[in-house]
């Protein structure tokens, strides 16, 4: 089967009947790293095979992942580019033979944080995952592996846009059900999302604007007024470099002088800015939740609690506080009747507006009880790597999330009865 690629012709051709290269995969390698295993010996063995030309394609992709896990993103992407130049199809480990279901993921050639980490959702499910890297300058392969359902896993980041555009042209002729349509993914960027979600009952999301470095500097010199950029902008502002994740470059700017100091420490050319909303609870702590929306239904992923506004799960130090973990446990165990019910209208409204089969939101509650949206994303990590002796309540919760995702795949493949069984 070969989708109609459409668009401009490719300067390279696909490889006929390309086999699927077997790899260790992102999930297993990340899990090993999080468990404290030293990946450097494996790195040294694989880099030797890369340099002498004996490396297999799957090993090369694993080497790219290991480099990024060890902190060398540039080397990892260079290795990935080398491997993808001759091979685009990769199979992740599967616990069942034959597999219960076969999924084809359509990915972009990018870093490990910019494709949906679908492997974590499928581990232990008996569902086979094959990934096709969609390269803008390479034709679709003449043959694709048999699959029951496909899913677009590329993100809306700048380095994925060309791959998404190519998938857009192929999507109408895809021979199997296709999840997370690429045209919908392209609406998740921070400056597009507020317009998409504006007017949803019970939901608050501040307008976000993308500014050049020159425009941001103009604000610091009072050459440009906030009201000229967007009606609801006011100090304090939240600023971050465009394309940054996990709080990199994120700052709260209280006045024009703070902008000047911020720019002195940053070299990027494009920035997102929005007004700061104080979502502190009555006890002075900030709470940010990650929720997965699977076929429109919300599922708790985590609740981070900290005394800082720029919170994410890794800096909330949840493992060090039994009180925080008890609150997160209660949040998960009462989620359906509690948080999800309280924000039912907002969650339902945003799920319909966004329209994706699977995505996540990072959110909080404002002081007036609205659901405050920080980000909607199809590539945020959802995993079960937290140590069960410290977070025993997460095991059943994450199983619930994974089962819901698997059930979605079975439904879309027309095999819902097998998922129920």
C-alpha positions in Angstrom: 0.0 0.0 0.0 1.3 3.4 -0.8 -0.5 6.7 0.1 -0.7 9.5 -2.4 1.9 12.0 -1.2 0.8 15.0 -3.3 2.6 18.3 -3.2 6.1 18.9 -4.7 8.1 16.0 -6.0 10.8 14.5 -3.9 14.5 14.7 -4.8 15.0 11.2 -3.4 13.0 8.1 -3.8 11.6 5.7 -1.3 13.0 2.2 -0.8 10.9 -0.6 -2.2 9.8 -3.3 0.3 11.9 -1.8 3.1 12.0 -4.2 6.1 11.2 -2.9 9.6 14.4 -2.5 11.6 14.1 -3.9 15.2 15.2 -1.5 18.0 15.3 -1.4 21.8 13.1 1.7 21.6 12.6 4.9 23.5 10.6 3.5 26.3 13.0 0.8 27.3 16.0 3.0 27.0 14.4 5.8 29.0 13.2 3.4 31.7 16.8 2.1 32.0 18.2 5.6 32.3 15.6 6.6 34.9 16.4 3.4 36.9 20.0 4.5 37.1 21.5 2.1 34.5 24.7 3.4 32.9 24.0 3.7 29.1 27.5 4.7 28.3 28.9 1.2 27.7 26.1 0.5 25.2 26.8 3.9 23.6 30.5 3.1 23.2 29.7 -0.3 21.5 27.2 1.2 19.1 29.3 4.3 18.2 32.1 1.9 17.3 29.7 0.0 15.0 28.5 3.3 13.5 32.1 4.4 12.8 33.1 1.1 11.2 29.9 0.9 9.1 28.6 -2.3 10.6 25.7 -0.8 12.6 22.1 -2.0 11.9 19.4 0.6 11.3 17.6 -0.2 14.5 20.8 0.0 16.5 21.5 3.4 14.9 18.1 4.8 16.0 18.8 3.5 19.5 22.2 5.2 19.5 20.5 8.5 18.6 18.1 8.1 21.5 20.9 7.2 23.9 22.9 10.3 22.9 19.9 12.5 23.7 19.3 10.7 27.0 23.0 11.4 27.8 22.5 15.1 27.1 24.0 15.4 23.6 21.0 16.4 21.5 23.1 17.7 18.6 25.0 14.4 18.3 21.7 12.4 18.6 20.1 14.3 15.8 23.1 14.0 13.6 23.1 10.2 14.1 19.4 10.1 13.4 19.8 12.0 10.2 22.5 9.5 9.0 20.3 6.5 9.8 17.1 7.9 8.3 18.9 8.6 5.1 18.6 4.9 4.2 16.0 3.6 6.5 12.6 4.9 7.8 10.7 2.0 9.2 11.3 0.7 12.8 9.6 -1.8 15.0 9.4 -1.5 18.8 9.4 -4.5 21.1 6.0 -6.2 21.4 5.0 -8.7 24.2 2.7 -10.8 22.0 3.4 -12.9 18.9 1.4 -12.6 16.9 0.4 -9.1 18.1 -3.1 -8.4 19.2 -3.2 -5.3 17.0 -0.8 -3.4 14.7 -0.3 0.3 14.9 1.7 2.4 12.5 3.0 5.7 13.9 3.8 8.6 11.5 6.7 10.5 13.0 8.9 13.4 12.1 12.7 13.4 12.1 13.2 15.4 15.3 14.3 15.1 19.0 12.9 12.6 21.4 10.5 15.1 22.9 8.8 16.2 19.7 7.0 13.0 18.7 4.2 11.5 20.8 6.0 9.0 23.1 3.5 6.3 22.1 5.8 3.5 23.2 5.1 4.3 26.9 1.4 4.0 26.2 1.7 0.6 24.5 4.3 -1.3 26.7 2.9 -4.6 27.8 -0.3 -4.3 25.7 0.5 -6.9 23.1 0.0 -4.2 20.5 2.7 -4.0 17.9 4.1 -0.5 17.1 5.9 0.3 13.9 7.1 3.8 13.3 7.5 5.4 9.9 9.7 8.5 9.8 8.1 10.9 7.3 10.9 12.8 5.5 9.9 15.9 3.4 12.6 15.2 0.8 12.0 11.5 0.5 9.1 9.8 -1.2 6.7 7.6 0.6 8.0 4.0 0.7 6.5 1.8 -2.1 5.3 -0.6 0.6 4.1 -0.1 4.2 3.9 -2.8 6.8 0.5 -4.2 7.4 -1.3 -2.2 10.1 -4.8 -2.0 11.6 -4.7 1.7 12.5 -2.3 4.5 12.0 -1.6 7.6 14.2 0.2 10.8 13.5 2.7 11.3 16.3 4.6 14.4 15.0 4.1 17.6 16.9 3.3 21.2 15.9 6.9 22.3 16.5 8.7 24.2 13.7 10.9 21.2 12.8 7.9 18.9 12.3 5.9 21.3 10.1 7.2 19.9 6.8 6.4 16.3 7.8 2.9 17.3 9.0 2.3 19.1 5.6 3.3 16.0 3.8 1.0 13.8 5.9 -1.8 16.3 5.3 -1.7 15.5 1.6 -1.6 11.7 2.2 -4.3 11.6 4.9 -7.4 11.5 2.7 -6.1 8.4 0.9 -4.7 6.6 3.9 -5.8 2.9 3.6 -6.5 2.4 7.3 -8.1 4.6 10.1 -5.8 7.5 10.8 -5.8 9.0 14.3 -4.7 12.6 15.3 -5.2 14.2 11.9 -2.2 16.4 11.1 -4.3 19.5 10.3 -5.6 19.4 13.9 -2.2 19.0 15.4 -1.1 22.2 13.7 -3.6 24.2 15.8 -1.9 23.4 19.2 0.8 26.1 19.1 0.8 28.4 22.0 -0.3 31.5 20.0 -3.1 29.6 18.2 -4.6 27.7 21.1 -6.3 30.7 22.9 -8.2 31.6 19.7 -9.3 28.0 19.3 -10.5 27.7 22.9 -11.9 31.2 23.4 -15.4 31.2 24.8 -15.4 27.6 26.2 -17.6 27.6 29.3 -15.6 27.5 32.6 -12.2 27.7 30.8 -9.6 30.4 31.0 -6.6 30.7 28.8 -4.6 33.9 28.4 -3.9 35.3 24.9 -0.4 34.4 23.8 1.6 36.4 21.2 4.8 35.5 19.4 7.2 38.4 19.3 10.6 38.9 17.7 13.5 39.8 19.8 13.3 43.4 18.4 9.7 43.7 19.4 10.4 42.5 22.9 13.2 44.9 23.2 10.8 47.7 22.1 8.7 46.8 25.0 11.6 47.2 27.4 12.3 50.7 26.0 8.6 51.6 26.1 8.7 52.2 22.4 5.9 49.7 22.0 3.0 49.5 24.4 1.5 46.2 25.6 -2.0 47.3 24.5 -0.7 47.6 20.9 0.2 43.9 20.9 -2.9 42.4 22.5 -5.8 43.9 24.5 -5.4 41.7 27.6 -1.6 42.0 27.9 -0.4 43.5 31.2 2.5 43.2 33.6 3.5 40.8 35.0 4.2 38.9 31.8 5.2 35.3 31.2 7.9 34.9 28.5 9.5 31.9 27.0 11.5 31.2 23.8 9.4 29.9 21.0 9.9 26.1 20.8 11.2 25.7 24.3 9.8 23.0 26.7 10.1 21.9 30.3 10.5 25.4 31.6 13.6 26.2 29.6 13.9 30.0 29.3 10.6 30.5 31.1 10.4 33.7 33.2 8.0 36.1 34.8 8.7 39.7 34.0 7.2 42.3 36.4 8.1 45.4 34.4 9.9 46.8 31.4 13.3 46.7 33.1 12.9 43.0 33.7 12.5 42.5 29.9 15.9 44.1 29.3 17.5 41.9 31.9 15.9 38.8 30.4 17.0 39.5 26.9 20.6 40.1 28.1 20.6 36.4 29.2 18.9 34.9 26.1 20.1 34.6 22.5 16.8 33.4 20.8 15.1 35.5 18.2 11.4 34.5 18.8 9.5 34.6 22.1 6.0 33.8 23.3 4.5 36.3 25.8 1.2 36.2 27.8 -0.1 37.8 31.0 0.6 36.0 34.2 -2.4 34.6 36.1 -1.8 33.9 39.8 -3.2 30.5 40.3 -1.9 30.1 43.9 -4.2 28.2 46.3 -5.3 29.5 49.7 -2.4 27.7 51.3 0.1 29.6 49.2 1.0 26.6 47.0 0.6 26.2 43.3 -1.0 23.1 41.8 -0.6 22.0 38.2 -2.3 18.9 36.8 -1.6 16.9 33.6 -4.6 15.3 32.1 -4.9 13.0 29.1 -7.9 13.3 26.8 -8.5 10.0 25.2 -11.4 9.9 22.7 -12.8 13.0 24.5 -12.6 11.4 28.0 -10.3 12.9 30.7 -7.8 10.8 32.7 -5.5 12.1 35.5 -1.8 11.7 34.7 -0.2 13.6 37.6 -0.6 16.5 40.0 2.4 18.6 40.8 2.4 20.7 44.0 5.0 23.4 44.8 5.6 26.8 46.3 6.7 28.2 43.0 4.6 29.3 40.0 6.9 27.9 37.4 6.1 24.4 38.4 6.5 21.1 36.5 6.5 17.6 37.9 10.3 17.3 38.1 10.8 20.4 40.2 7.9 19.8 42.5 9.9 17.3 44.6 6.8 15.1 45.0 9.0 12.1 46.1 10.2 14.1 49.1 6.8 14.9 50.5 4.4 12.3 51.8 1.7 15.1 52.2 2.0 16.0 48.5 1.8 12.4 47.5 -1.3 11.8 49.6 -3.0 14.8 47.9 -2.0 13.5 44.4 -3.3 10.1 45.4 -6.6 11.6 46.4 -6.7 13.6 43.2 -6.3 10.5 41.1 -8.7 8.3 43.1 -11.5 10.9 43.2 -10.8 12.3 39.7 -13.9 11.1 37.9 -16.3 12.3 40.5 -14.2 15.3 41.6 -12.0 17.3 39.3 -13.4 15.9 36.0 -17.0 16.4 37.2 -16.3 20.0 38.5 -14.7 21.0 35.2 -16.9 18.8 33.0 -18.1 21.6 30.7 -14.6 23.0 30.2 -13.0 19.6 29.5 -15.8 18.6 27.1 -15.6 21.9 25.3 -11.9 21.9 24.8 -11.9 18.2 23.7 -14.5 19.1 21.0 -12.6 22.2 19.9 -9.2 20.5 19.7 -10.7 17.4 18.0 -7.7 15.1 18.4 -8.2 11.5 19.4 -5.4 11.7 22.0 -3.7 14.7 23.6 -2.8 16.1 27.0 -3.3 19.4 28.8 -1.4 21.0 31.6 -3.8 22.9 33.7 -4.7 24.4 37.1 -7.7 25.9 38.9 -8.0 29.7 39.2 -9.2 31.3 42.4 -12.7 31.7 40.9 -12.8 28.0 40.0 -12.2 28.2 36.3 -10.0 25.7 34.5 -6.7 27.5 33.6 -5.0 26.0 30.5 -1.3 26.3 30.2 -0.7 24.0 27.2 -2.4 21.4 25.0 0.0 19.0 23.5 0.1 15.7 21.6 3.6 14.9 22.7 3.8 15.3 26.5 5.1 12.2 28.1 2.7 9.9 29.9 4.5 7.1 31.7 4.6 4.7 34.6 8.3 5.1 35.5 7.8 6.5 39.0 9.0 4.0 41.6 6.0 2.0 42.8 7.4 1.8 46.4 7.1 5.6 46.6 4.1 6.1 44.3 2.0 2.9 44.7 -1.2 4.7 43.7 0.1 5.5 40.3 0.3 1.9 39.1 -3.5 1.4 38.9 -4.0 4.9 37.6 -1.5 4.6 34.7 -2.9 1.2 33.9 -6.3 2.9 33.5 -4.8 5.4 31.1 -2.9 2.8 29.1 -6.0 0.6 28.9 -8.1 3.5 27.7 -5.6 4.3 24.9 -5.5 0.7 23.8 -9.3 0.6 23.8 -9.3 3.7 21.6 -7.0 1.9 19.1 -9.2 -1.2 19.0 -12.4 0.9 18.5 -10.8 2.9 15.6 -9.7 -0.4 14.1 -13.2 -1.7 14.3 -12.3 -4.3 16.9 -13.9 -2.9 20.0 -15.1 -6.4 21.2 -11.5 -7.6 21.4 -10.6 -4.6 23.6 -13.6 -5.4 25.9 -12.5 -9.0 26.2 
